[in-house]
Amino acid sequence: MNRKEKLINTPQELDLLKKLETLKGELDQMFKSDLNRSLPFNELLFDRWERAKKLGFGEGSSIYDSAYVFGNVQVGERTWIGPFTIIDGSGGLGIGSNCSISAGVQIYSHDTVRWAVSGGVEPYEYAPVSIGNNCYLGPNVVISSGVSLGDGCIVGANSFVNKSFPPGSKIAGNPAKELIT
């Protein structure tokens, strides 16, 4: 007996499973032929632009179904938030228009360091994060609480950003530093 057969208890459940498998196959085929993409089932089912709209993000913005969103997050127009991101606005987070927040990016507006090392005595610390307009955050970037990035910043993949940078900065590294170009 396979895993699916162990989960199926009624003919109605078997019928539903078959319908879902058919739907997945049809959506897979459509996305592959129309967009040359193969996506997980949840990404085939749920519209990124509709989710962004429901979250109150600006016109034309999108956010993948696999992204986590916490707290107060404001996002401008035409900003793309990629898959497997963590967008923490518990301390306040603003992301401008025309930004690209790549896959795996984590943006935090709080931290629990003092809470943890104090044995839970000290409170969590919160500090707002601001990402300007026209910014690019490469894959797997981590932004810590209290950081502000000016308009037009570029952050290289796998960077840890724990301080603020002015408009037009090109930054990378762990911790991130401004690149001389």
C-alpha positions as a printed NumPy array, in Angstrom:
array([[  0.   ,   0.   ,   0.   ],
       [  1.468,   3.389,  -1.021],
       [  1.307,   6.583,   1.02 ],
       [ -1.706,   7.956,  -0.862],
       [ -3.665,   4.735,  -0.389],
       [ -3.057,   4.953,   3.377],
       [ -4.6  ,   8.452,   3.443],
       [ -7.677,   7.64 ,   1.387],
       [-10.598,   6.458,   3.505],
       [-13.653,   6.978,   1.303],
       [-14.631,   6.913,  -2.371],
       [-15.214,  10.687,  -2.142],
       [-11.621,  11.23 ,  -1.004],
       [-10.335,   9.069,  -3.852],
       [-12.451,  11.062,  -6.326],
       [-11.117,  14.361,  -4.917],
       [ -7.54 ,  13.112,  -5.154],
       [ -8.026,  12.121,  -8.797],
       [ -9.541,  15.53 ,  -9.591],
       [ -6.611,  17.317,  -7.917],
       [ -4.103,  15.185,  -9.821],
       [ -5.909,  15.975, -13.089],
       [ -5.977,  19.687, -12.27 ],
       [ -2.267,  19.656, -11.417],
       [ -1.469,  17.927, -14.698],
       [ -3.502,  20.439, -16.702],
       [ -1.983,  23.442, -14.921],
       [  1.525,  21.973, -15.286],
       [  0.985,  21.588, -19.006],
       [ -0.442,  25.108, -19.372],
       [  2.413,  26.789, -17.463],
       [  5.008,  24.755, -19.338],
       [  3.572,  25.604, -22.768],
       [  2.683,  29.253, -22.033],
       [  5.571,  30.318, -19.777],
       [  8.122,  27.489, -20.045],
       [  7.878,  26.97 , -16.262],
       [  7.343,  24.06 , -13.925],
       [  6.134,  25.184, -10.51 ],
       [  4.989,  23.528,  -7.269],
       [  1.236,  22.871,  -7.118],
       [  0.534,  25.731,  -4.672],
       [  2.207,  28.226,  -7.019],
       [  0.052,  26.916,  -9.882],
       [ -3.12 ,  27.404,  -7.841],
       [ -2.609,  30.801,  -6.25 ],
       [ -2.05 ,  34.085,  -8.06 ],
       [  0.954,  36.127,  -6.85 ],
       [ -0.589,  39.458,  -7.861],
       [ -3.871,  38.69 ,  -6.111],
       [ -2.039,  37.828,  -2.893],
       [ -0.094,  41.102,  -3.052],
       [ -3.329,  43.002,  -3.594],
       [ -4.957,  41.292,  -0.58 ],
       [ -1.939,  42.278,   1.529],
       [ -2.401,  45.918,   0.49 ],
       [  0.779,  46.091,  -1.593],
       [  1.063,  48.601,  -4.423],
       [ -0.415,  48.125,  -7.887],
       [  1.367,  45.499,  -9.972],
       [  3.352,  44.021,  -7.08 ],
       [  3.522,  40.259,  -6.604],
       [  4.507,  37.865,  -3.831],
       [  4.908,  34.107,  -4.072],
       [  2.675,  31.78 ,  -2.071],
       [  5.769,  30.33 ,  -0.344],
       [  6.734,  33.734,   1.133],
       [  6.089,  34.368,   4.822],
       [  4.758,  37.811,   5.807],
       [  4.553,  38.988,   9.423],
       [  3.426,  42.276,  10.936],
       [  3.146,  45.677,   9.305],
       [  4.58 ,  45.463,   5.775],
       [  4.138,  48.261,   3.238],
       [  5.19 ,  47.596,  -0.373],
       [  5.155,  50.039,  -3.292],
       [  4.12 ,  49.454,  -6.901],
       [  5.546,  46.84 ,  -9.273],
       [  7.719,  45.178,  -6.623],
       [  8.466,  41.47 ,  -7.019],
       [  8.9  ,  39.354,  -3.89 ],
       [ 10.301,  35.951,  -4.779],
       [  9.748,  32.455,  -3.444],
       [ 10.875,  31.234,  -0.034],
       [ 11.276,  34.719,   1.451],
       [ 10.671,  35.891,   5.021],
       [  9.236,  39.403,   5.185],
       [  9.063,  40.455,   8.863],
       [  7.284,  43.708,   9.543],
       [  6.703,  43.104,  13.259],
       [  8.82 ,  46.218,  13.921],
       [  7.653,  47.977,  10.731],
       [  8.857,  47.386,   7.177],
       [  8.621,  49.544,   4.087],
       [  9.72 ,  48.343,   0.657],
       [  9.599,  50.83 ,  -2.203],
       [  8.384,  50.568,  -5.775],
       [ 10.123,  48.701,  -8.599],
       [ 12.141,  46.485,  -6.257],
       [ 13.266,  42.92 ,  -6.818],
       [ 13.411,  40.846,  -3.633],
       [ 15.02 ,  37.604,  -4.815],
       [ 14.392,  34.032,  -3.711],
       [ 15.354,  33.196,  -0.156],
       [ 15.701,  36.798,   1.048],
       [ 15.034,  37.31 ,   4.757],
       [ 14.168,  40.768,   6.08 ],
       [ 13.817,  41.112,   9.856],
       [ 12.519,  44.086,  11.836],
       [ 13.025,  42.428,  15.199],
       [ 15.548,  40.228,  16.938],
       [ 15.55 ,  37.997,  19.978],
       [ 19.254,  38.023,  20.881],
       [ 18.917,  39.796,  24.251],
       [ 15.799,  37.798,  25.071],
       [ 17.612,  34.511,  24.4  ],
       [ 20.861,  35.273,  26.211],
       [ 18.969,  36.69 ,  29.211],
       [ 17.027,  33.477,  29.659],
       [ 13.837,  35.146,  28.462],
       [ 14.067,  38.094,  30.88 ],
       [ 14.83 ,  40.858,  28.368],
       [ 12.198,  41.766,  25.77 ],
       [ 12.434,  41.281,  22.028],
       [ 13.923,  44.292,  20.25 ],
       [ 12.121,  45.956,  17.343],
       [ 13.452,  48.455,  14.803],
       [ 11.885,  49.386,  11.464],
       [ 13.484,  48.481,   8.145],
       [ 13.267,  50.632,   5.031],
       [ 14.126,  49.509,   1.499],
       [ 14.039,  52.386,  -1.008],
       [ 12.674,  52.434,  -4.558],
       [ 14.407,  50.603,  -7.411],
       [ 16.433,  48.283,  -5.16 ],
       [ 17.694,  44.812,  -5.977],
       [ 18.273,  42.244,  -3.213],
       [ 20.063,  39.166,  -4.551],
       [ 19.218,  35.594,  -3.578],
       [ 19.549,  34.633,   0.087],
       [ 20.283,  38.15 ,   1.358],
       [ 19.566,  38.71 ,   5.068],
       [ 18.622,  42.207,   6.26 ],
       [ 18.666,  42.798,  10.025],
       [ 16.443,  45.095,  12.045],
       [ 16.978,  48.854,  11.896],
       [ 18.538,  48.858,   8.418],
       [ 17.684,  51.479,   5.823],
       [ 18.684,  51.111,   2.162],
       [ 18.389,  54.188,  -0.025],
       [ 16.892,  54.238,  -3.518],
       [ 18.73 ,  52.258,  -6.166],
       [ 20.754,  49.996,  -3.865],
       [ 22.06 ,  46.676,  -5.153],
       [ 22.777,  43.943,  -2.612],
       [ 24.813,  40.935,  -3.766],
       [ 23.687,  37.359,  -3.232],
       [ 24.237,  35.77 ,   0.192],
       [ 25.018,  39.101,   1.871],
       [ 24.249,  39.903,   5.505],
       [ 23.222,  43.553,   5.816],
       [ 23.417,  44.811,   9.41 ],
       [ 23.862,  48.55 ,   8.783],
       [ 22.28 ,  51.208,   6.587],
       [ 23.531,  52.349,   3.176],
       [ 22.834,  55.517,   1.157],
       [ 21.117,  55.682,  -2.24 ],
       [ 22.913,  54.024,  -5.133],
       [ 25.115,  51.815,  -2.974],
       [ 26.404,  48.535,  -4.339],
       [ 26.996,  46.272,  -1.381],
       [ 27.962,  42.672,  -0.716],
       [ 29.531,  40.425,   1.878],
       [ 29.104,  39.134,   5.389],
       [ 28.776,  41.634,   6.901],
       [ 27.891,  43.678,   3.837],
       [ 30.219,  46.486,   2.811],
       [ 29.99 ,  49.049,   0.012],
       [ 31.822,  47.939,  -3.1  ],
       [ 34.17 ,  50.397,  -4.759],
       [ 33.288,  50.563,  -8.475]])
